[in-house]
Amino acid sequence: KKKKRKKDDKEEEIVQEAVDNLLFKMNKAIIEESSYDSLNKVAELLKENEKSLELIGHTDSVGSSAYNQTLSENRANAVKDYLIAQGVTNEISAIGKGEDRP
């Protein structure tokens, strides 16, 4: 059981690093290249097991609520598309929360 906990901790660390390092071009759903290494680690993690992933996009409150909602959806989908392009076949859902929960 201890070994499983260590594995779970490592998985959490990989995902948290990707979240912390995820950057997009200003006002766009284009992932900054500096985010690729962390996302690649998440892709490898997903390819090693059959876990599903829920991506939730957020934005700040600059701009209209409708614009930010669309931007958050597009950004979540950009990450999903990136992971799929890396060979991930797991179930991935992409949701946008806009500026409601930054």
TIVOKOL-762632 format. One line per 4 residues: their letters; for each residue z negated, x negated, y of N, C-alpha, C. Coordinates in steps of 0.05 Angstrom, whole numbers, plus 5000, padded with zeros to 4 digits. Layout:
N
a	Z:X:Y:Z:X:Y:Z:X:Y  ...;
//
This chain:
102
kkkk	5000:4983:4976:5000:5000:5000:5000:4983:5025  4986:4960:5024:4985:4942:5046:5013:4931:5054  5029:4926:5033:5056:4915:5037:5073:4936:5052  5070:4962:5044:5085:4983:5057:5077:4985:5086;
rkkd	5052:4983:5092:5042:4984:5120:5055:4962:5136  5056:4938:5125:5068:4915:5139:5097:4921:5145  5111:4933:5126:5140:4939:5129:5142:4961:5151  5125:4981:5151:5126:5002:5171:5121:4990:5199;
dkee	5102:4972:5201:5096:4959:5226:5120:4944:5236  5133:4929:5218:5157:4914:5226:5179:4932:5235  5183:4955:5222:5203:4974:5229:5197:4985:5257  5172:4992:5262:5164:5003:5288:5169:4982:5310;
eivq	5164:4957:5304:5168:4935:5323:5197:4932:5330  5215:4935:5310:5244:4932:5314:5253:4955:5332  5244:4980:5326:5252:5003:5342:5242:5001:5370  5216:4993:5373:5204:4991:5400:5218:4970:5417;
eavd	5226:4948:5404:5240:4927:5419:5267:4938:5429  5281:4954:5412:5306:4965:5421:5302:4984:5444  5282:5001:5443:5276:5020:5464:5270:5004:5490  5253:4984:5488:5245:4968:5511:5269:4953:5524;
nllf	5288:4945:5507:5310:4929:5517:5335:4945:5523  5334:4971:5519:5358:4987:5522:5364:4992:5552  5387:4982:5561:5395:4985:5588:5424:4995:5589  5429:5011:5610:5456:5022:5614:5466:5013:5641;
kmnk	5492:5013:5644:5504:5008:5670:5496:5031:5689  5491:5025:5714:5481:5044:5734:5499:5069:5734  5486:5092:5731:5499:5118:5731:5521:5122:5711  5520:5107:5689:5540:5108:5668:5527:5109:5641;
aiie	5542:5117:5621:5533:5118:5593:5544:5094:5578  5545:5071:5592:5556:5046:5580:5532:5028:5576  5528:5020:5551:5505:5003:5543:5510:4975:5554  5490:4963:5566:5491:4935:5575:5492:4917:5551;
essy	5508:4896:5552:5510:4877:5530:5484:4865:5522  5465:4862:5541:5439:4851:5534:5423:4868:5515  5431:4892:5510:5418:4911:5492:5428:4908:5463  5451:4895:5459:5464:4895:5433:5447:4882:5411;
dsln	5434:4860:5416:5419:4847:5395:5397:4865:5384  5383:4878:5401:5362:4896:5392:5373:4920:5377  5395:4931:5387:5408:4954:5374:5419:4945:5347  5429:4921:5345:5439:4911:5319:5417:4909:5298;
kvae	5393:4902:5307:5370:4901:5289:5363:4930:5279  5365:4949:5296:5360:4977:5288:5382:4986:5268  5407:4978:5274:5429:4985:5256:5423:4973:5228  5415:4948:5227:5409:4936:5201:5386:4950:5187;
llke	5366:4957:5201:5343:4972:5190:5352:4998:5178  5369:5013:5193:5379:5039:5183:5396:5036:5159  5412:5014:5158:5430:5010:5135:5414:5003:5110  5390:4992:5114:5373:4984:5091:5358:5008:5078;
neks	5357:5030:5092:5343:5054:5081:5357:5079:5089  5347:5101:5080:5360:5127:5085:5347:5144:5106  5332:5131:5124:5319:5146:5145:5339:5158:5164  5331:5181:5175:5348:5193:5196:5336:5183:5223;
leli	5351:5188:5244:5343:5178:5271:5349:5200:5291  5329:5204:5309:5333:5223:5331:5333:5206:5357  5355:5207:5371:5357:5192:5397:5353:5213:5419  5335:5206:5438:5330:5224:5460:5335:5209:5486;
ghtd	5355:5218:5501:5362:5205:5526:5347:5217:5549  5339:5199:5568:5324:5207:5592:5338:5194:5616  5332:5205:5640:5342:5193:5665:5319:5194:5685  5324:5181:5708:5305:5184:5730:5312:5210:5745;
svgs	5300:5214:5767:5305:5239:5782:5325:5236:5805  5339:5213:5806:5358:5209:5827:5384:5225:5820  5394:5241:5838:5417:5258:5832:5409:5286:5823  5429:5302:5819:5423:5330:5812:5413:5332:5783;
sayn	5398:5353:5778:5387:5358:5752:5410:5361:5731  5431:5375:5738:5454:5379:5720:5468:5352:5714  5471:5335:5734:5483:5309:5730:5466:5292:5711  5440:5292:5716:5422:5276:5699:5421:5287:5671;
qtls	5423:5313:5667:5423:5324:5640:5448:5314:5625  5471:5315:5637:5496:5306:5625:5494:5276:5620  5484:5260:5639:5482:5231:5636:5463:5225:5612  5441:5239:5610:5422:5233:5588:5435:5239:5561;
enra	5450:5261:5559:5464:5268:5534:5485:5246:5528  5500:5238:5548:5521:5218:5544:5509:5191:5535  5486:5184:5547:5473:5159:5539:5463:5160:5511  5451:5182:5503:5441:5184:5475:5465:5182:5456;
navk	5487:5195:5463:5511:5194:5446:5523:5166:5446  5521:5151:5468:5531:5124:5469:5516:5106:5449  5490:5110:5447:5474:5095:5428:5482:5103:5399  5485:5129:5395:5493:5139:5369:5520:5127:5361;
dyli	5539:5128:5379:5566:5117:5373:5565:5087:5368  5547:5073:5383:5545:5044:5378:5534:5038:5350  5513:5053:5342:5502:5049:5315:5522:5055:5294  5537:5077:5297:5558:5084:5278:5579:5062:5276;
aqgv	5586:5051:5299:5606:5029:5300:5596:5004:5285  5569:5002:5283:5557:4979:5269:5555:4985:5239  5565:5008:5230:5566:5014:5201:5543:5032:5192  5528:5043:5210:5506:5061:5203:5518:5088:5194;
tnei	5510:5097:5171:5519:5123:5161:5497:5144:5159  5473:5136:5167:5450:5154:5166:5454:5177:5185  5439:5199:5181:5440:5222:5199:5428:5213:5225  5443:5217:5247:5433:5210:5274:5438:5234:5292;
saig	5417:5244:5305:5420:5265:5325:5416:5253:5352  5431:5263:5372:5429:5253:5399:5424:5276:5418  5402:5274:5433:5393:5296:5450:5388:5285:5478  5396:5300:5498:5390:5292:5526:5368:5309:5538;
kged	5349:5296:5551:5327:5310:5564:5329:5309:5594  5350:5296:5604:5354:5294:5633:5330:5281:5647  5323:5292:5670:5301:5281:5685:5274:5295:5679  5275:5315:5661:5251:5331:5655:5229:5314:5644;
rp	5236:5295:5627:5215:5278:5614:5225:5249:5616  5223:5237:5641:5232:5210:5644:5217:5189:5628;
//
